[in-house]
Every structure is written in structure tokens, then in C-alpha cells.
Amino acid sequence: MDEQGQAYWKDVISLIRNILIVWFIVSFGCGILFADALNNIKLGGYPLGFWFAQQGSIYVFVALIFIYAKLMGKLDEKHDVHED
């Protein structure tokens, strides 16, 4: 693989790693680890930790899909591997 291909895959792996870190923090961190601390805050009458465990992580996951698609498109253009 040439230098340009290696640089592209390095950027792709970095993007995926960052997206997965955010997903892990929101789903596991906010929904399980920090739930007790977040339950002191109410959102729509429900404790925030409960909300993240039930709804928030799903909303963030869907948002991450769109963010990934947008950033991946920019990354493809940057490395000139995009589709016309």
C-alpha cells in the first residue's frame, strides 16, 4: 500500500475510534457508570441517568451515524477517493 493509502486508512481508523469512544461514553458511561450522579438531574420529569439508559443513547447513536457519514464524506474528498 502506498503512502496515500496508508494516510487514508489511518484517518478512517481514527474517525471510527473517536466515534466509538463517544458512543461508549454515552451508552455505557452515562447510562450505567454515571447514572447515579446523573439521576439528580431531571429531564422531562425523569432522572437523567434513566433517560440516557433508555432513550438518550439511542438518540446519540442515530446522531453519530449522520456525523460519521458527513465526516467520512469529507475524509473521502480530502484523500480524493470520493464518488462523483
C-alpha distance (Angstrom), angle and dihedral (degrees) to the residues before:
residue distance angle dihedral
M1 . . .
D2 3.79 . .
E3 3.82 126.8 .
Q4 3.80 93.8 -96.6
G5 3.80 91.8 52.8
Q6 3.79 91.7 48.2
A7 3.81 91.4 49.5
Y8 3.80 90.5 49.9
W9 3.81 94.0 51.1
K10 3.79 91.4 44.6
D11 3.81 89.1 56.1
V12 3.83 92.0 45.1
I13 3.80 92.8 51.2
S14 3.81 90.3 46.3
L15 3.80 91.2 52.2
I16 3.79 93.0 48.1
R17 3.82 91.1 47.0
N18 3.81 91.6 51.8
I19 3.81 92.7 47.4
L20 3.81 90.8 49.8
I21 3.81 91.4 48.8
V22 3.81 91.0 54.5
W23 3.80 90.7 45.9
F24 3.82 91.6 50.1
I25 3.81 93.9 47.9
V26 3.79 92.5 49.4
S27 3.79 99.2 41.6
F28 3.79 103.0 33.9
G29 3.81 99.9 21.7
C30 3.80 101.8 42.8
G31 3.80 95.6 29.9
I32 3.81 98.7 45.6
L33 3.81 117.5 3.2
F34 3.81 99.8 41.7
A35 3.81 96.6 27.7
D36 3.80 94.9 108.8
A37 3.80 92.4 52.7
L38 3.81 92.3 43.6
N39 3.81 92.4 49.1
N40 3.81 88.5 74.7
I41 3.81 87.4 70.6
K42 3.81 118.9 70.8
L43 3.80 124.0 -146.1
G44 3.77 115.2 -174.1
G45 3.79 89.8 -17.1
Y46 3.82 93.3 -54.5
P47 3.80 127.6 103.3
L48 3.81 110.5 -97.3
G49 3.82 93.6 -128.3
F50 3.81 90.1 55.1
W51 3.80 90.9 46.0
F52 3.83 91.9 53.0
A53 3.79 91.4 48.1
Q54 3.81 93.1 49.5
Q55 3.81 107.8 29.2
G56 3.79 113.6 -5.0
S57 3.77 97.4 68.3
I58 3.80 90.4 51.6
Y59 3.82 92.0 51.5
V60 3.79 91.3 47.4
F61 3.82 91.0 47.6
V62 3.82 91.6 53.4
A63 3.81 90.1 46.7
L64 3.81 89.4 50.5
I65 3.80 90.1 55.0
F66 3.81 90.6 57.6
I67 3.80 92.3 42.2
Y68 3.81 90.4 50.6
A69 3.80 92.3 49.7
K70 3.81 92.0 49.2
L71 3.81 94.7 46.2
M72 3.80 92.8 43.5
G73 3.81 89.7 53.6
K74 3.79 90.3 52.7
L75 3.79 90.5 46.5
D76 3.81 91.2 51.3
E77 3.80 90.6 51.2
K78 3.80 91.4 47.2
H79 3.80 91.0 55.5
D80 3.83 93.3 37.0
V81 3.80 95.8 -120.1
H82 3.80 96.7 115.8
E83 3.76 125.5 124.7
D84 3.78 118.8 -112.1
